[in-house]
């Protein structure tokens, strides 16, 4: 999926309130992305007990949504080029809605996996559509901040889903206890997602189509009207002209466009793949998918584990606000470097704590000193991730590729991001059963790799127009 060029010869006069409203609605896909991904955290132990599954299949169930997300990310851009950005948002909203209800009423473990995959397709589509759409309607001067709304939506979705999980579990007296209509609390955790899914669907009916898509479909007058509302008439006329000029020299992106001399791909494509994979290989989603089980396994109660998880998600929201404030001022690359260094230290600390903790019945138990240190290190890890690799990866993927390969490159990077997420998620239960120290040592290694990768491979994109991005 291609993006709208932002270069104009006319000074921008953005209608900030209109641009912000539209961007927030688009980023609501990110909210559902975060909600759907993390909601299973509070249900993991109850699902294991309900269906009597071992750690391997349990890990697959938690990660199953990510397989759907990989498919949604890979094909979402092509579908959006054919149907339009807004119709695809509506499709994603419906997928979230039916998945939420399906997961809540399932009677078998296999059907739970099926409905998680359906929701995952919605997650994958939303993960690609939101940053692409925002980049196409946003003025260049605020593109980084508006692009960061995707990550803000994700972390708010994570926070709300974990808060809802904690509230429902407390109301029922446990995630596996019955609540309303005889359905267990964990089922209501999933079905609660129907509310934001409906809100996203309704919101999608209130926003305009991408100007870039409208021009590509021969609807230049409609595109000019949209841009006039968002940026003023003079700027709109110039942008439509530039879009038309770009489209005349472009053809539809193909995977063959990504071929290059660096192991078969262009170097910039490898940078995108590296960013997408390393964002997940540092193990961030272990915190949000498994933290309840993790903290219970080292001696905390279920209630305390829910509280810790909610506090961590609040921390994630706060630091994402900080990242949005800093992205244009500090720059994408510098934030990545700061984040990588901090994550390496915090993950290394967690690895040492878990590796040296005494074992009781084969599980590490944290003492009065190690427990608080581990909690602080885990939350500081979230801080360093949330201010850097969390939002910056999405911002960079939305803007770093040249126009002629952006659609194909974004599809590949999005696919890799979800596959990497799946690998980390599905392997954690087995890794944790073997050694938590080993698991966090592995994540610390990849955090160090992310630092070296950024130093060597990532270039700054702050202030560079989309039209000026090069291979």
N, C-alpha and C positions, 0 to 999 in steps of 0.2 A: 504494500500500500504506500503510495507516495504522499508527500507532504506539500503543503502550499509554500511557495517561496515567500520570504518575508521582506525581501529587499524592495524598497520603493524610493522613488526620487522625491516624494512628497512627505513632509513632516507628519508623523502620526498624531492623531488626536483621538485616542481611544475613549470609548464610552466605558469607563472602568467598571461601573456597576453592572452593565449588561454583559461584558466579557467575563466578569467574575461569576455572575449567576450561571451563565452557560457552562463555564469551566467546572463549577461545583457540581452541577447536575451530571456532566460527563464523568467527573471523578467519583461519582456515587457508584459507578461500576467498580472502582477500586475499593470502596467501602464494602461492597458485597464480596469482592475478591478476598479481603481480609477476614470478613465475617465467616464466609464459607470455609476458608482454610483452617481457621482456628477453633471453630465451634466444636469440633470433635474432641478437643483437649479435655473438656469436662466430662465427656462421655466415654473415654477410653476404657477405664476400669469397669464401668457398668456393662459396656458392650462385651468385654472379655468374659465377664461373669454370665451375662445373658446367653451368649452363644457358645461358651466353653471353648474358646480358641486359644491356641498357643501364641508365643511372641511373634513367630514368623508370619502367620496369617493375620495377626492383629496389625503388625506393621504394614502389611499389604493393604489392609482395609483403610488405615489412616492415610496411606499414600495413594490410594486408588483415585481420588479426585484429581491428583496431579497428572495422571495419565490422560484423563479427559482434558485437563488444562493444556497439556502439550499439544494435543490435537486442535483444540480451540485456538491456541496462539498461532499455530502453523497455518491453519486455513482461514482464520478470521479476517486477515487482511484481504485475501482474494475475494471473499464473500462481500466484504465492505466495498471493494472496488466495483463489484457488480450490482449490489443492491443499494448502496449508500451507507454512510456511517451511522445515521440515526436508526434506520430499520434494524441494523445489526445490534444496536444497543437494546432495542425492544426484544429481539430474539433472546439475547443474553438474560434479560430480566425474566422472561418466561421460563427459561431453563433453571434459573435460581429458584423460582417459585415452585415448580413441579418437583424439583429435587428436595426442597425443604419439606414438603408434605410427604413425599415418598419415603424419605429417610425416617420420618416420624412414625410411620404406620407399618414398617416392614415386619415380617414374621420370620425371615431367614437371613442368615449372614450374607448369602450370595446376593440377595436383593438389596441389602444395605450397600454393598459394593457397587451394584449397578446404579443406584440412585446417586451415590457419591460421584461416580464417573460423569453422570448427566450434569450435576452441578459443576463439576470440574471443567466441562466444556464451556459453560457460562463464564467461569473464572478466566479461562484462557482467552476467550474472545474479549472480555472486559479489559484484560491486562494489555491487550494490543490496541483496542479501539480508543480507550480514554486518552493515553498520551498522544496518539496520532491525531485524533480530533482536536485536542487542545492546541497542539502545535500548528494545526491548519487554520485555527480561528484567532490565535493569540498574536497581538503585536509583538515584534521582536524585543522591544524594550522590557517586557515583563514575561517573556516566554519561559524563562527558567523557573520563576516563581510559580507561574500557573501550571507548568509541567510537574512541579513538585507536589501539586494537589493530589496527584495520583497516589503518591506514597502517604500523604496525609489521610486520604480516604482509606488506604489499606490499614494503617495503624489504628485509626479510629474504629474500623470494622473489627479488628482484632480485640481492641479494648472492650467494645460493646458486647461482642460475643462472649468474651470471658467473664464480663460482669454479669451478663444474663445467665451464663452457666452457673456461676457462684450463687446468684440469687435463687435460681430454681432448685439447686441442690440443697441450699439451706432451708427453703420452704418445704421441701419434701422430706428432709432429714437424711439426704444422701442421694447421689445421682441415680442409683438403682431402685429407689423407693417410688411407689406410685404417687401421682399428683392428681390432676384433674381427669375426670372420665376414666379413671383406672389406668391411665397411661403413665409409665415411669417418667421421672424428671428428665432423663437423657433424651427421651423422644421429643419432649417439649423444647429442649435446647435446639434441636434441628428445626422444628416447626416454627419457632419464633422468627426464623429467617424470612418467612413469608411476608412479614410486615415491611422490612426494608426493600424486599424484592418488588412488592407492589408500588412502593414509593418511587423506585427507580423507573418502573414501567410508566407510571403516570408522568414523571418528570421528562422522560424521553419524548413525550408528545408535545412538550412545550419549548423545545429548542430547535434552532434552524439546522438545515443540512450544511455540511462543510462546503464553503465556497469553491474549494478545489474540485470536489466531486461535481458540483453543479456546472462549473465551466467545462469539465471533461464530458459531461452529458449534453453539452450544447445549450445550457440554460444560463447564459452569461448575465442576463438581466436579473435573474433571481439571485445570482451570486453577488452582483453589484448592490442589490438591495440589502442583502445580509451584511456585507462589509460596510455599507453606508451607516447602518444602525450601530455597528461596532467601532468604526474608525473615522467616520466622516466621509463626505462625498468625494472630495479631491483624492484622498488616499485610496478610497475604494476603487475609483476609476483606474488609477495607476496599478493597483494590485491585480485587478482583473486583466489588464493588459499584459502584465508580467506572467500571470498564470497561463494565459493563452499563448504567449511566446514560448514559455517552457514546454507546454504540452505539444506544440508543433515540432519541437526538437526531440521529444521523448517518445519512446514506445513503451508498451506494457513491460514491467520488470519481469525478468525470467531468472531462474536459478543459474542458468549458464552465465549470466552477467557477473556472478560472484567469482568466477574463475580467475586465478592469478598465478603468479610464479611461486608464492610462498606456500608450499605444501598443497598446491591445488586451488588456493583461494587468495583473494586480495588481502593484503595486510590489514586493512581497516575492518574486514569481516572477521578476521581472527581476533582483533581487539574487542569487537562486539561479543564474540563467543566467549572470550576470556572474562569479560566483565559479567556476563550473564551467569557463567558457571561458578566463578569465584564468589559471587554474591551469596550463593547457596552453600558452597563447600565449607564456608566458615561455620556452618551449623546453626544459623540464626533460627531456623524454623523448628529445631529441636526444642528451643525455649518455648515456642508458642504452640506446638503440637503435643508435647510430652511433659511440660513442666509439672503438671499435677502429679503424674506418675513418678517423675524424677524426684521431686521433693518428698513424696511419701516413701519412696524407696530408701531414702537416707535418714528417715526418722521423723519427719513432720507428719502431723495429722492431716486428714483430707480437708478439713475446714481451713487449717493454716496454709495448706498448699494452694487452695483457691485464692486466699487472701494475697499470698506472695505473687501468684500469677497475675492477679488484677493490678497490683502495684507495679509489676514489671511492664504491663501494657500501658499504664498511665505514663511511666517513664518514657516509653517509646513515643507516645503522642507528643509529650513536651519537647523532646529533642528533635522531633521532626519539624515542629514549629521553628525551632532554632535554625535548623538546616535551611528552611524556606527563607528565613531572614538573611542568611549568610551566603546563599548560593550565587547571587550576582556580585556581591562585594568581595568574597574570599576566592571564589572560583571553584569549578568542579574538581579539578585535579588536586588542588591543595587539600580540599576536604577529604578526598579519597586517601591521601597520604596520612593525614592525621588519624582517620578512622582505622586504617590498616595497622598502624603502629599500636594504637590503643587496644584493638581487638587481639593482637598477638600477645600482648602482656596479660590481658584478662583471661583469655582462654588457656594460656600457659599456667596461670595461677590455679584455675579450676582443675586442670589436668593433674597438677601436683597434689592438690588437696584430695581429690578422689583416689589417686593412686596410692597415697600414703595413709588413708583412713583405715581404721581397724574394721575387719569383716565380722559380721554377725549373720549366721545362716547364709553365707556367701555374698552378702550385700554390704557395701561400705556404710558405716554409721558415723555421722559427723558429730564431733563433740561440741562443748560450749564455746570454743574458740573457732574451730574450723567451720562450724555452721554459719555464723554471721559473716565470716570472711568469704565463704562461698557465695552467700547471698549478695554481698556487696560486689564481688567480682562479676557475678552473672548480670547484675543490673548495670554495672559500668560497661560490660560488653555490649549490652543493648544500647547504652548511651553512644558509644563510639560507632556502632553500626547505624543507629538511627540518624546521626548527624552527617553520615557520609555515604556508605555503600547502599543503604536503604533507598533514599530518594535519588542519589546521584546516578545510579545505574539507569533508572528509568529516564531521567533527564537526558543523559548522554545517548542512550539508544534512540530517543526520539529526535535527536538533532545531529548526531555525529556522522551519519552516512550521507554521501553525495545523493542528490535527487534521483539520479538515474538508476541507482541500485537500492534506494532506501526501503522500498516495499519488500523486496526479496531478502535483504539483509536483516530487516526487522523480524521477518517470519522465522528465519534460521535462529537468530539470537533468542527470540521468545521461546521457540521450541527447546533450545538447549537449556534455557533457564528453568523450565518446568521439568525437564528430564533430570537435571542436576538436583532440583528440589525433591523429586521422587526418589532418587538414589539415596540421598541423605536421610529422608524420612523412613524409607522402607528398611534401611540397614541399622537404624539406631537401636531398636529393641534388641537385636542380636548383639550389637557392639556393647550395649549397656550391660547385657547379661554376662558378657565376657569380662568387661572391665570399663567402668566409667572413665578411669584415667586414660585408657587407650583411646576411647571415643573423643574426649576433649583434647588429647594430645594431637590427634589427627586434625581436628578443626583448627588448632593453634598453628599447625604446619601450613594449612591452606591460607590462614590469615597472613602468615609471613610471606607466602607466595604472592598474595594479593598486593603486598607492599612492593615487592620486587617488580611485579608485573606493571604496577602503576608508574613506577620510576622509569621503566624502560619503554613501555608501550603506549601509555595514555597521553594524549595531548589535550591542551586546554581548548574548550569551545566557547567559553564565556565571551559574549559580544560579537561572535562571528555569525553572519547571516546564513540561513539554510542554503542559499544559492552559492555560498562561497566554500562549503564543505568539499574537501578533495579526498581522493583515494589515499 
